[in-house]
Amino acid sequence: MKILLIRLSAIGDVVRTLPAFTCLRRGLPDARIEWAVEEASTGVLRDQPGLDRIVVFPRKQLARTIFAPDELPAAGRALAAFLRDLRESRYDLVIDFQGTFKTGLLSRLTQAPRRVGLGRGHAREMSNIFYAETARLPRKRMNRVDRALALVAHLGINIDNPESDIPERAADAAYVESFLAGLSARAAAGPPAVIFPGTSRAQAYKRYPASHFARAADRIAESSGAPIVVAWGPGEEELAGDVIASMRTPASLAPALSLGQLTSLIRRCRVFVSSDTGPMHIAWTVGAPVVAVLGPTDPVLNHPGGTLGEVAYKKIWCSPCRNRGCSSRSCLEELPPETVAEAALTVIRRAETARPHLGQSPRVILAPEAPRHETMGPGARPRDGAH
């Protein structure tokens, strides 16, 4: 059997599909499994055991044509080659884990006889019209990991005890260990607490304020003795510097890291604290103690997995939402840094005795309830959705 998995983006969503992939591989050990994904997420998949091929959707090349029309012919050829590859691969089964019009259409263009995706109520943008069969999910609001697993269960494959990991490359480990050795030379306090304040540019409305991250980091350092490292992604170095500048406690700025190097740093941290972003999901996948600082994000759909995951969250009348232009961000501005720090200290204590287990949901640490009169930005409206 030849199988194609479609989960193009984002990094966090690709990571949350890994448990479904491992169950599928375990249930169909002789199948050839390939994965269609965008360039930015290939680092998560490049060394995955049991994955036979990565099929790269040329999104970056297509996006560049908006500002560089002269690149349109080359981008068109790349897209045509991608679509030809899908058609000529002659897949027996395609599973669309993303459930958008684009990914549904891609599944249909493969001409596979069996195309499985989400049904009405879960599929977005009418993507369900492209599938040969749709999976019925047990409930409306499901964590993204559970939803992906449900698609595999639809095939009659056992999804008990799902597992996932991101293999580590020796060069990434060596680079990070050299950086951490330099920290130890200055302060022998053990593994660091890693603060990751950034998100992708499109998801900037999910960012916890830098000053709040700083206060939480101060309290984590003072209560646990862990050195603080502030890590960052492309274009976020200034934001990371703002966190350090607002702290009372000395902290270290991480160097520029590739995705593999960041994953190696996360593996070696005492706790990883971030907003709703791909590295947060990488953290629980590799078994690190992790705190997800959520505001507009629905904690049911997007909480970190494992026994070493905690959620710091402030529920207000308009959350969850996807209002990228919100001017107040009350759900984040009024989430006390003390709540975030307590969540971090909780998982640090738990990590001393607990073993990560993917199937257990974390406890949600709630900030005090907000008053009903808080407002969102202009033109916003409540929406129950994923991010």
N, C-alpha and C positions, 0 to 999 in steps of 0.2 A: 504494500500500500504506500502511496506517495501522498504526503499531506503538506498543505501550506497553511501556516498561521499568519493572520494579518493583525498586527498591532503596531501601527506606524510610529506613534509618539504618544505622550512625551516620555522622558526618561522614567519618571515615577510610575507611569502606567505600564510601561514595558516591564519594569521590575515587578510590578504586582501581577503580571501575567505569568511569571516564572513558575509559581507553584502549580498552575494549570498545565504548563508545559511538562514539568517533571512527572506529574501524574499521567499525562498522555504517553510520555515516553515509557514509563513503567508498565502501563497497560498494553502498549503496542511495541514491544521490544524490537520487532523485526521491520517496523515501518521506517520509511525515509521521511524525515521531518525537516521542512524548510520554513523560514520566517521572513516575511516582508516587513521592513522597518526603514525609518528615515536615518540619514547619516548620523545625526546627533546621538542616537541611541545604540549605535552598533557596538560601542565599547562595553555595554552591558552584556551583549550576546556573544562577543567574539570568541570566547574560550568555553562556552557552555558545553558540558559533556552531553552527548546525545543529540546535539543539534547538527544536522548534516550540512546546512548551507544557509547563509544570510543573503537575502535578495534585497538590495538597497533601492528604495524609492528616491528618485533624484529631486527631492523637494528644494534643497538649497539652490540647485542650478536653475530650477523653474522660477524660484522667488527672485533671483537676481535679474531676471528679464524685465521686471517692473521698472528698475532704474537703469538697466543696460539693455535696451531693445536689440542691440546688435548681437547679443548672445542668444536671441530667440531661436535661430536655426539649430545651434548646437544643443540647446535645451530640448527642442522638439525631437531631435534625433535620440537624445538620452531617454526621453519619455517613451518614444516608439520602441526603443530597444528593450526597455523594462516591460512594456505591455506584451511585446513579442515573446519575451522570456516566460512570462506568466502563461501565455497561451500554449507555447510549445513544450512546456514542462509536463503537460498532461497529468495534472493532479487528480487523484481519486477523491480527495476530500479537502475542502477549504473551510477553515473556522475563522470567522471574523469576530475578534474579541473587541474591536473598537466600536462598531455599530454606528457609523456615520454614512452619509450618502456616498462620499468618496470611497470608503473602504467597501461598502456594499457593492458599488459598481465594479471595483477591482475584483471582487469575488466572482461576480457574474462574467467578467471578461476572461477569467481563467477557463471558462467552459467546463469546469469540473462537474461531474454528475451529482455530487453531494456537496451542497454548500450550506453551512450551518451558521446561524447568527441569532441575535436577540430578536424576540418578538415585539409586537406592539406594546407600548407602555414602557419599554426599556430601550428599544432601538431609536436612534435619533434620525431626524431628517428623512424619514420614510425609508431607511436603509433595508427594512425587512422585506421590501418588495423584490429584492434581488436574490433572496435565499431560496433554496429548494426546501428547507425545513427550518423551523425556529424552535428554540428551546424555551420551555416554560420555566420561569423562575419562581421560587417559593414566596417571595415577598417583593414589594415595590422598592423599598430602600435597602440596598445591599452594599456592603463593603466591596470595593472593586476586586479584591482577591477572591471573595466568595462568589461574585458574579462570574468571573472567569472560570472558576472551578465548576460552576453549575453548567456551563457550556460543555465541559468535558464529561460531566456526569450524564448529560443528555445522550452521550454516545454509548452509555452503558459501562463506562470505565470507573473503577473504584477511585474515589478521591479522599479516602481516609488517610490521615497522617501525611498531609502534603509537606514537601520540603523544597527549599530553594537556597541557592548561594550564588555568589559571583566569584569565579576563580580569580586568584591573585597572581600577578606576574612578578617574578623575582626582582626585576629591575625596579618596579614600582615600590616593592617592599623595601629594597635597599635604599632608595632615595628618601623615603619617609623616615626610616630608622636613622639615617644620617641627620636629618633635620631634628628629630626628637632627641638624639644624643647631644646635640648642641644645647637644647633646652635643659637637659639633665645636668650638664656641666655648670649651668647658671643656678639651677634650683632643683635639687634631687627630691622631688615631691611625687614621683610616680607618674602614671599616665595622665594626659591633660584632659580637661573638659573642653570640648570643641564647640564653639559658637559659630553658626553659619547664618548670617543675617539676610542674605540675598535670596532672590528668586529670579526667574527669567524676567525679562523686561515686560513681556505681556502679562505676567502674573504679579506685577509690582504692588497691586492693591492688596496682596496677601502678606506684605512685609510687616512684621512687628517693628515698631519704632526703634531706631538705633539706641536712643537714650534708655529705653526700657530694657533692651538686651544688655546694656551696660550695667544697669542696676541688678538685673538677675545674675549676671556673671560675677559681679562683686560678691553677692551673697553666696553663690556656689563656691567661690574660691575661699571665702572666709569660713564657711561651715565645713567644707570637705578637705581643704588644703590642696586641692588640685590646681596645677597651673592652668592658666587660660590661654587657649589658642583660638584666634579668630580666623576662620577660613573664608574663602570667597571664590566666586566663579567669574567668568568673563565680564568685564565692565563693572565689577563690584568692589574693586580694591578701595575706592574712596569711601564707600559705605562701611566696609570693614574697619577702615581707619577711624571713622566717626565713632564706632563702638568703642574702640580702644581709647580714643581721646576723652570719652565721657566716663571712663572707669576710674575708680580710686585705686584699684589693685593693678599692679603692673601686668601686662598681657603681651603676648607675642602675636605678630601678624604672620600667618602662614605664607609661604611663597606661592607663586602661581603653580597650580597643580592641574594635571590632566585628570580625567575622570577616574582612571585607574589609580593614580596616586592619591586622589582624594579618598577613594574607597579604602586604600591601604591605611591612610591616616584614621579614618573612621573605625577600622578594625582595632586600632590600638588606643582608642580614647577611653576615658573613664565614663563619659556621657557625651552624647551629641544632641545639641539643642538647636532647632531651626524652625522656620515657618514651614508651611505646606509646600514642599519642593522635592525634586527628585532625590537629592542626597539624603533626605529624611527617610525615604522608603528604602534606599540602599542600606541605611544604617540598621534597620530592623532585619533586613534580609541577611546581612552578614553577622547578625547576633549581637550587635552593639546596644548598650543601654541608650535609649533615645527618647527625647521629649519633642512632641509636635506642638508648636504654638499656633493654634487655629483661631481664625476670626470669621471671615466670610465663608470658610470651608465647612461643609457638613461633616462633623466628626464620625457619624455613622458610616458614611461612604468612604472616608479618607483617613481613618485612624491608622496608626502604625500597628503592625502585627507583633506577635510574640509576647512573652511574659515580661520582657524588659522594655516595653513601650508604655509611655504615658501621654496623655493629651491635656494640655492647658488651654482652656476655652472659656469664652464669655458669651453666654447666650443673651441676645437682645431681640427685640421684636421683629427686626428685619432680616435676621440671619437664619439660615444660610442664604447667600446671594452670589451673583456674579456681576455686580456692578463695578466695573473697572474704573469708572469715573467718580466713585464716591468721594465726597470732599471731607467727610468727618471721620470715617473709619472708626466709629465708636467701639466696635467689637474688638478692635486691637488696642486703640488708645487707652481704653479703660480696663484692659486686662492687667491686673497688678503684676509687676515683676516678681513680687514675693510668691505669687501663685506659680509662676514659671520655675522659680528657684526651688520651691518645695517639691514640684514634680521631678526636677532633676535630682534632688537629694534622695527622693523616694526610690528612683531606679538605681542610683548608686548603691544604696543600702541593699536593695533586692538583688543586685548583681553579685553580691558577695556570697549568696547562697542559691539563687535561682538558676535554672537552666532554661535557655530560650526554647519556646514551644510555639510553633507557627499557628497552631489551631486556637490559641487562647487570645481573646480580645483584651486590650488593656483597660484599666480603670480610667475613667475620665475625671480629671480634677477640675471642678467648675469654679470660676470666679463668682463673686456675689452677683445676684440677679440685677439686671439693669432696669431703670424705670421705663415705663411704657411710652413716655413722650419723646424718647430719643429719635433723631431723624437721620435719614440718609442724604446722599448728595442729590442734586437736581435730576429729575427724570428717573430716579431709581424706583424699583418696586421689588417686593419680596419675591424670591424664586427658590424653589427647592431643587437644587441641582448639584452636580459634581464639578470639581475643578481639576 
